[in-house]
Amino acid sequence: MTDWESCLAVERRPERVSGTWVYTGTRIPLDALYENLAGGATIDDFVEWFPGVDIQQVRAVLEFEAHELRSTVER
C-alpha cells in the first residue's frame, strides 16, 4: 500500500470526503484516476472530466506510485 503522506499532489482531511485521499485543493478522490484509466480513459480525458485536477498533479501521482512500486520490488 502506498504511503501518500509525502506526495504534495494529494491530501487527506477527515472532514473532506470522509478522509479519502483527494487531489490537493479538490474533493476528487485519488481512486477516480485509477478507475477511469482502468475503464479506458486517457490522462487527458481525466483532466478534462475532472476540473480542478491538473496534468502536473496526475503526473506527480503516477510518478510517486511508480517510485513506491519500484521500492517495494527492490526490497
Biopython code that builds the backbone (N, CA, C, O; Angstrom):
import numpy as np
from Bio.PDB.StructureBuilder import StructureBuilder

atoms = [
    (1, "MET", "N", (0.841, -1.182, 0.000)),
    (1, "MET", "CA", (0.000, 0.000, 0.000)),
    (1, "MET", "C", (0.887, 1.247, 0.000)),
    (1, "MET", "O", (1.887, 1.309, 0.716)),
    (2, "THR", "N", (0.520, 2.213, -0.791)),
    (2, "THR", "CA", (1.315, 3.420, -0.949)),
    (2, "THR", "C", (1.098, 4.376, 0.219)),
    (2, "THR", "O", (-0.033, 4.586, 0.659)),
    (3, "ASP", "N", (2.180, 4.947, 0.714)),
    (3, "ASP", "CA", (2.118, 5.956, 1.767)),
    (3, "ASP", "C", (2.132, 7.326, 1.099)),
    (3, "ASP", "O", (3.189, 7.839, 0.732)),
    (4, "TRP", "N", (0.963, 7.902, 0.947)),
    (4, "TRP", "CA", (0.802, 9.150, 0.206)),
    (4, "TRP", "C", (1.200, 10.392, 0.992)),
    (4, "TRP", "O", (1.164, 11.494, 0.445)),
    (5, "GLU", "N", (1.574, 10.249, 2.244)),
    (5, "GLU", "CA", (1.871, 11.394, 3.106)),
    (5, "GLU", "C", (2.876, 12.368, 2.493)),
    (5, "GLU", "O", (2.749, 13.576, 2.697)),
    (6, "SER", "N", (3.854, 11.887, 1.760)),
    (6, "SER", "CA", (4.889, 12.769, 1.224)),
    (6, "SER", "C", (4.650, 13.189, -0.228)),
    (6, "SER", "O", (5.537, 13.774, -0.850)),
    (7, "CYS", "N", (3.482, 12.904, -0.769)),
    (7, "CYS", "CA", (3.146, 13.326, -2.130)),
    (7, "CYS", "C", (2.314, 14.606, -2.048)),
    (7, "CYS", "O", (1.183, 14.586, -1.563)),
    (8, "LEU", "N", (2.870, 15.707, -2.519)),
    (8, "LEU", "CA", (2.202, 17.005, -2.409)),
    (8, "LEU", "C", (0.992, 17.154, -3.329)),
    (8, "LEU", "O", (0.215, 18.096, -3.173)),
    (9, "ALA", "N", (0.825, 16.257, -4.266)),
    (9, "ALA", "CA", (-0.294, 16.348, -5.215)),
    (9, "ALA", "C", (-1.607, 15.879, -4.606)),
    (9, "ALA", "O", (-2.672, 16.098, -5.184)),
    (10, "VAL", "N", (-1.541, 15.232, -3.437)),
    (10, "VAL", "CA", (-2.749, 14.717, -2.792)),
    (10, "VAL", "C", (-2.776, 15.108, -1.323)),
    (10, "VAL", "O", (-1.745, 15.421, -0.727)),
    (11, "GLU", "N", (-3.968, 15.084, -0.756)),
    (11, "GLU", "CA", (-4.135, 15.394, 0.660)),
    (11, "GLU", "C", (-5.284, 14.574, 1.225)),
    (11, "GLU", "O", (-6.121, 14.046, 0.494)),
    (12, "ARG", "N", (-5.295, 14.486, 2.548)),
    (12, "ARG", "CA", (-6.379, 13.765, 3.206)),
    (12, "ARG", "C", (-6.759, 14.546, 4.450)),
    (12, "ARG", "O", (-5.915, 14.878, 5.282)),
    (13, "ARG", "N", (-8.058, 14.834, 4.558)),
    (13, "ARG", "CA", (-8.588, 15.524, 5.732)),
    (13, "ARG", "C", (-9.839, 14.784, 6.180)),
    (13, "ARG", "O", (-10.688, 14.445, 5.355)),
    (14, "PRO", "N", (-9.960, 14.535, 7.465)),
    (14, "PRO", "CA", (-11.120, 13.783, 7.966)),
    (14, "PRO", "C", (-12.463, 14.407, 7.565)),
    (14, "PRO", "O", (-13.436, 13.686, 7.343)),
    (15, "GLU", "N", (-12.521, 15.727, 7.472)),
    (15, "GLU", "CA", (-13.778, 16.405, 7.156)),
    (15, "GLU", "C", (-14.076, 16.486, 5.662)),
    (15, "GLU", "O", (-15.142, 16.960, 5.268)),
    (16, "ARG", "N", (-13.159, 16.035, 4.842)),
    (16, "ARG", "CA", (-13.333, 16.124, 3.390)),
    (16, "ARG", "C", (-13.402, 14.718, 2.803)),
    (16, "ARG", "O", (-12.452, 13.943, 2.915)),
    (17, "VAL", "N", (-14.516, 14.401, 2.185)),
    (17, "VAL", "CA", (-14.726, 13.124, 1.510)),
    (17, "VAL", "C", (-14.365, 11.950, 2.445)),
    (17, "VAL", "O", (-13.705, 10.993, 2.041)),
    (18, "SER", "N", (-14.807, 12.056, 3.669)),
    (18, "SER", "CA", (-14.620, 11.001, 4.689)),
    (18, "SER", "C", (-13.159, 10.592, 4.889)),
    (18, "SER", "O", (-12.874, 9.442, 5.222)),
    (19, "GLY", "N", (-12.246, 11.525, 4.687)),
    (19, "GLY", "CA", (-10.838, 11.226, 4.914)),
    (19, "GLY", "C", (-10.146, 10.484, 3.785)),
    (19, "GLY", "O", (-9.011, 10.032, 3.938)),
    (20, "THR", "N", (-10.820, 10.358, 2.663)),
    (20, "THR", "CA", (-10.230, 9.710, 1.488)),
    (20, "THR", "C", (-9.135, 10.606, 0.912)),
    (20, "THR", "O", (-9.234, 11.831, 0.978)),
    (21, "TRP", "N", (-8.100, 10.000, 0.353)),
    (21, "TRP", "CA", (-7.070, 10.781, -0.332)),
    (21, "TRP", "C", (-7.702, 11.437, -1.550)),
    (21, "TRP", "O", (-8.339, 10.774, -2.368)),
    (22, "VAL", "N", (-7.516, 12.758, -1.661)),
    (22, "VAL", "CA", (-8.039, 13.532, -2.786)),
    (22, "VAL", "C", (-6.910, 14.356, -3.382)),
    (22, "VAL", "O", (-5.871, 14.556, -2.753)),
    (23, "TYR", "N", (-7.128, 14.831, -4.603)),
    (23, "TYR", "CA", (-6.160, 15.731, -5.212)),
    (23, "TYR", "C", (-6.169, 17.039, -4.436)),
    (23, "TYR", "O", (-7.235, 17.564, -4.115)),
    (24, "THR", "N", (-5.001, 17.563, -4.135)),
    (24, "THR", "CA", (-4.867, 18.765, -3.325)),
    (24, "THR", "C", (-5.724, 19.894, -3.881)),
    (24, "THR", "O", (-5.678, 20.217, -5.068)),
    (25, "GLY", "N", (-6.511, 20.485, -2.978)),
    (25, "GLY", "CA", (-7.369, 21.600, -3.351)),
    (25, "GLY", "C", (-8.680, 21.194, -3.990)),
    (25, "GLY", "O", (-9.430, 22.052, -4.457)),
    (26, "THR", "N", (-8.975, 19.884, -4.021)),
    (26, "THR", "CA", (-10.217, 19.408, -4.643)),
    (26, "THR", "C", (-10.926, 18.440, -3.703)),
    (26, "THR", "O", (-10.453, 18.158, -2.602)),
    (27, "ARG", "N", (-12.051, 17.947, -4.153)),
    (27, "ARG", "CA", (-12.763, 16.867, -3.479)),
    (27, "ARG", "C", (-12.749, 15.607, -4.351)),
    (27, "ARG", "O", (-13.541, 14.689, -4.137)),
    (28, "ILE", "N", (-11.856, 15.570, -5.319)),
    (28, "ILE", "CA", (-11.785, 14.469, -6.277)),
    (28, "ILE", "C", (-10.885, 13.370, -5.717)),
    (28, "ILE", "O", (-9.688, 13.583, -5.522)),
    (29, "PRO", "N", (-11.461, 12.199, -5.459)),
    (29, "PRO", "CA", (-10.671, 11.110, -4.871)),
    (29, "PRO", "C", (-9.560, 10.625, -5.804)),
    (29, "PRO", "O", (-9.713, 10.587, -7.025)),
    (30, "LEU", "N", (-8.465, 10.266, -5.198)),
    (30, "LEU", "CA", (-7.329, 9.723, -5.938)),
    (30, "LEU", "C", (-7.739, 8.491, -6.746)),
    (30, "LEU", "O", (-7.280, 8.303, -7.873)),
    (31, "ASP", "N", (-8.590, 7.666, -6.176)),
    (31, "ASP", "CA", (-9.033, 6.449, -6.858)),
    (31, "ASP", "C", (-9.762, 6.730, -8.162)),
    (31, "ASP", "O", (-9.832, 5.857, -9.027)),
    (32, "ALA", "N", (-10.307, 7.937, -8.320)),
    (32, "ALA", "CA", (-11.008, 8.272, -9.564)),
    (32, "ALA", "C", (-10.077, 8.136, -10.766)),
    (32, "ALA", "O", (-10.508, 7.720, -11.841)),
    (33, "LEU", "N", (-8.807, 8.484, -10.588)),
    (33, "LEU", "CA", (-7.849, 8.353, -11.692)),
    (33, "LEU", "C", (-7.707, 6.902, -12.102)),
    (33, "LEU", "O", (-7.816, 6.568, -13.282)),
    (34, "TYR", "N", (-7.463, 6.038, -11.126)),
    (34, "TYR", "CA", (-7.243, 4.625, -11.431)),
    (34, "TYR", "C", (-8.482, 3.972, -12.035)),
    (34, "TYR", "O", (-8.372, 3.161, -12.954)),
    (35, "GLU", "N", (-9.648, 4.320, -11.528)),
    (35, "GLU", "CA", (-10.897, 3.765, -12.062)),
    (35, "GLU", "C", (-11.113, 4.188, -13.506)),
    (35, "GLU", "O", (-11.527, 3.382, -14.340)),
    (36, "ASN", "N", (-10.834, 5.449, -13.800)),
    (36, "ASN", "CA", (-11.008, 5.933, -15.166)),
    (36, "ASN", "C", (-9.977, 5.354, -16.115)),
    (36, "ASN", "O", (-10.308, 4.997, -17.246)),
    (37, "LEU", "N", (-8.725, 5.255, -15.671)),
    (37, "LEU", "CA", (-7.704, 4.645, -16.529)),
    (37, "LEU", "C", (-8.040, 3.186, -16.805)),
    (37, "LEU", "O", (-7.887, 2.715, -17.932)),
    (38, "ALA", "N", (-8.498, 2.467, -15.782)),
    (38, "ALA", "CA", (-8.885, 1.062, -15.961)),
    (38, "ALA", "C", (-10.059, 0.935, -16.917)),
    (38, "ALA", "O", (-10.198, -0.078, -17.602)),
    (39, "GLY", "N", (-10.899, 1.953, -16.969)),
    (39, "GLY", "CA", (-12.049, 1.951, -17.864)),
    (39, "GLY", "C", (-11.734, 2.398, -19.276)),
    (39, "GLY", "O", (-12.630, 2.465, -20.117)),
    (40, "GLY", "N", (-10.464, 2.708, -19.551)),
    (40, "GLY", "CA", (-10.072, 3.061, -20.906)),
    (40, "GLY", "C", (-9.837, 4.540, -21.149)),
    (40, "GLY", "O", (-9.493, 4.929, -22.265)),
    (41, "ALA", "N", (-10.014, 5.374, -20.133)),
    (41, "ALA", "CA", (-9.786, 6.810, -20.297)),
    (41, "ALA", "C", (-8.293, 7.089, -20.414)),
    (41, "ALA", "O", (-7.460, 6.308, -19.956)),
    (42, "THR", "N", (-7.981, 8.198, -21.025)),
    (42, "THR", "CA", (-6.598, 8.668, -21.068)),
    (42, "THR", "C", (-6.401, 9.679, -19.945)),
    (42, "THR", "O", (-7.361, 10.127, -19.319)),
    (43, "ILE", "N", (-5.166, 10.025, -19.707)),
    (43, "ILE", "CA", (-4.884, 11.057, -18.706)),
    (43, "ILE", "C", (-5.503, 12.382, -19.136)),
    (43, "ILE", "O", (-6.042, 13.114, -18.305)),
    (44, "ASP", "N", (-5.431, 12.695, -20.423)),
    (44, "ASP", "CA", (-6.050, 13.925, -20.921)),
    (44, "ASP", "C", (-7.559, 13.914, -20.688)),
    (44, "ASP", "O", (-8.135, 14.935, -20.313)),
    (45, "ASP", "N", (-8.206, 12.762, -20.908)),
    (45, "ASP", "CA", (-9.638, 12.643, -20.627)),
    (45, "ASP", "C", (-9.908, 12.967, -19.162)),
    (45, "ASP", "O", (-10.798, 13.756, -18.845)),
    (46, "PHE", "N", (-9.134, 12.353, -18.278)),
    (46, "PHE", "CA", (-9.340, 12.529, -16.845)),
    (46, "PHE", "C", (-9.240, 13.999, -16.451)),
    (46, "PHE", "O", (-10.096, 14.509, -15.728)),
    (47, "VAL", "N", (-8.213, 14.668, -16.917)),
    (47, "VAL", "CA", (-8.025, 16.081, -16.584)),
    (47, "VAL", "C", (-9.180, 16.922, -17.127)),
    (47, "VAL", "O", (-9.610, 17.881, -16.486)),
    (48, "GLU", "N", (-9.673, 16.564, -18.294)),
    (48, "GLU", "CA", (-10.815, 17.286, -18.878)),
    (48, "GLU", "C", (-12.091, 17.033, -18.073)),
    (48, "GLU", "O", (-12.867, 17.960, -17.841)),
    (49, "TRP", "N", (-12.311, 15.806, -17.653)),
    (49, "TRP", "CA", (-13.538, 15.425, -16.953)),
    (49, "TRP", "C", (-13.573, 15.871, -15.498)),
    (49, "TRP", "O", (-14.645, 15.984, -14.905)),
    (50, "PHE", "N", (-12.398, 16.123, -14.923)),
    (50, "PHE", "CA", (-12.321, 16.485, -13.512)),
    (50, "PHE", "C", (-11.621, 17.833, -13.345)),
    (50, "PHE", "O", (-10.445, 17.894, -12.984)),
    (51, "PRO", "N", (-12.363, 18.914, -13.614)),
    (51, "PRO", "CA", (-11.778, 20.251, -13.450)),
    (51, "PRO", "C", (-11.272, 20.425, -12.021)),
    (51, "PRO", "O", (-11.910, 19.993, -11.061)),
    (52, "GLY", "N", (-10.134, 21.056, -11.907)),
    (52, "GLY", "CA", (-9.515, 21.240, -10.602)),
    (52, "GLY", "C", (-8.293, 20.370, -10.448)),
    (52, "GLY", "O", (-7.390, 20.689, -9.674)),
    (53, "VAL", "N", (-8.257, 19.264, -11.184)),
    (53, "VAL", "CA", (-7.071, 18.408, -11.202)),
    (53, "VAL", "C", (-6.284, 18.779, -12.452)),
    (53, "VAL", "O", (-6.830, 18.799, -13.555)),
    (54, "ASP", "N", (-5.006, 19.069, -12.274)),
    (54, "ASP", "CA", (-4.217, 19.416, -13.460)),
    (54, "ASP", "C", (-3.247, 18.289, -13.810)),
    (54, "ASP", "O", (-3.017, 17.370, -13.025)),
    (55, "ILE", "N", (-2.706, 18.388, -14.978)),
    (55, "ILE", "CA", (-1.847, 17.335, -15.511)),
    (55, "ILE", "C", (-0.615, 17.119, -14.630)),
    (55, "ILE", "O", (-0.127, 15.994, -14.518)),
    (56, "GLN", "N", (-0.108, 18.184, -14.004)),
    (56, "GLN", "CA", (1.052, 18.042, -13.128)),
    (56, "GLN", "C", (0.719, 17.185, -11.905)),
    (56, "GLN", "O", (1.551, 16.399, -11.452)),
    (57, "GLN", "N", (-0.494, 17.336, -11.373)),
    (57, "GLN", "CA", (-0.904, 16.513, -10.236)),
    (57, "GLN", "C", (-0.983, 15.040, -10.644)),
    (57, "GLN", "O", (-0.520, 14.159, -9.919)),
    (58, "VAL", "N", (-1.569, 14.790, -11.800)),
    (58, "VAL", "CA", (-1.691, 13.408, -12.276)),
    (58, "VAL", "C", (-0.307, 12.810, -12.487)),
    (58, "VAL", "O", (-0.049, 11.682, -12.067)),
    (59, "ARG", "N", (0.570, 13.543, -13.124)),
    (59, "ARG", "CA", (1.939, 13.036, -13.341)),
    (59, "ARG", "C", (2.644, 12.776, -12.010)),
    (59, "ARG", "O", (3.331, 11.767, -11.854)),
    (60, "ALA", "N", (2.471, 13.688, -11.056)),
    (60, "ALA", "CA", (3.110, 13.518, -9.748)),
    (60, "ALA", "C", (2.601, 12.255, -9.056)),
    (60, "ALA", "O", (3.381, 11.520, -8.450)),
    (61, "VAL", "N", (1.299, 12.004, -9.145)),
    (61, "VAL", "CA", (0.715, 10.811, -8.534)),
    (61, "VAL", "C", (1.257, 9.550, -9.201)),
    (61, "VAL", "O", (1.658, 8.610, -8.514)),
    (62, "LEU", "N", (1.272, 9.522, -10.510)),
    (62, "LEU", "CA", (1.753, 8.333, -11.218)),
    (62, "LEU", "C", (3.241, 8.097, -10.978)),
    (62, "LEU", "O", (3.664, 6.955, -10.805)),
    (63, "GLU", "N", (4.029, 9.155, -10.965)),
    (63, "GLU", "CA", (5.456, 9.016, -10.688)),
    (63, "GLU", "C", (5.701, 8.561, -9.251)),
    (63, "GLU", "O", (6.577, 7.734, -9.001)),
    (64, "PHE", "N", (4.935, 9.097, -8.315)),
    (64, "PHE", "CA", (5.065, 8.700, -6.914)),
    (64, "PHE", "C", (4.725, 7.223, -6.759)),
    (64, "PHE", "O", (5.441, 6.474, -6.094)),
    (65, "GLU", "N", (3.629, 6.817, -7.379)),
    (65, "GLU", "CA", (3.207, 5.416, -7.309)),
    (65, "GLU", "C", (4.259, 4.501, -7.939)),
    (65, "GLU", "O", (4.558, 3.439, -7.393)),
    (66, "ALA", "N", (4.815, 4.898, -9.071)),
    (66, "ALA", "CA", (5.851, 4.096, -9.732)),
    (66, "ALA", "C", (7.081, 3.973, -8.834)),
    (66, "ALA", "O", (7.663, 2.894, -8.725)),
    (67, "HIS", "N", (7.472, 5.056, -8.200)),
    (67, "HIS", "CA", (8.615, 5.022, -7.284)),
    (67, "HIS", "C", (8.341, 4.076, -6.113)),
    (67, "HIS", "O", (9.208, 3.288, -5.732)),
    (68, "GLU", "N", (7.143, 4.154, -5.549)),
    (68, "GLU", "CA", (6.767, 3.278, -4.443)),
    (68, "GLU", "C", (6.809, 1.806, -4.874)),
    (68, "GLU", "O", (7.291, 0.948, -4.135)),
    (69, "LEU", "N", (6.303, 1.531, -6.068)),
    (69, "LEU", "CA", (6.311, 0.148, -6.554)),
    (69, "LEU", "C", (7.736, -0.357, -6.778)),
    (69, "LEU", "O", (8.053, -1.497, -6.440)),
    (70, "ARG", "N", (8.584, 0.484, -7.343)),
    (70, "ARG", "CA", (9.990, 0.087, -7.540)),
    (70, "ARG", "C", (10.663, -0.198, -6.203)),
    (70, "ARG", "O", (11.422, -1.159, -6.075)),
    (71, "SER", "N", (10.386, 0.632, -5.218)),
    (71, "SER", "CA", (10.970, 0.444, -3.891)),
    (71, "SER", "C", (10.511, -0.872, -3.271)),
    (71, "SER", "O", (11.291, -1.560, -2.613)),
    (72, "THR", "N", (9.263, -1.212, -3.480)),
    (72, "THR", "CA", (8.717, -2.452, -2.940)),
    (72, "THR", "C", (9.366, -3.656, -3.601)),
    (72, "THR", "O", (9.707, -4.625, -2.922)),
    (73, "VAL", "N", (9.541, -3.609, -4.915)),
    (73, "VAL", "CA", (10.131, -4.713, -5.665)),
    (73, "VAL", "C", (11.598, -4.900, -5.274)),
    (73, "VAL", "O", (12.084, -6.031, -5.227)),
    (74, "GLU", "N", (12.293, -3.825, -4.998)),
    (74, "GLU", "CA", (13.715, -3.893, -4.664)),
    (74, "GLU", "C", (13.964, -4.462, -3.269)),
    (74, "GLU", "O", (15.079, -4.895, -2.976)),
    (75, "ARG", "N", (12.965, -4.469, -2.418)),
    (75, "ARG", "CA", (13.150, -4.962, -1.040)),
    (75, "ARG", "C", (13.270, -6.447, -0.984)),
    (75, "ARG", "O", (13.429, -7.013, 0.097)),
]
sb = StructureBuilder()
sb.init_structure("model")
sb.init_model(0)
sb.init_chain("A")
sb.init_seg("    ")
for serial, (resi, resn, name, xyz) in enumerate(atoms, 1):
    if name == "N":
        sb.init_residue(resn, " ", resi, " ")
    sb.init_atom(name, np.array(xyz, "f"), 0.0, 1.0, " ", f" {name:<3s}", serial, name[0])
structure = sb.get_structure()
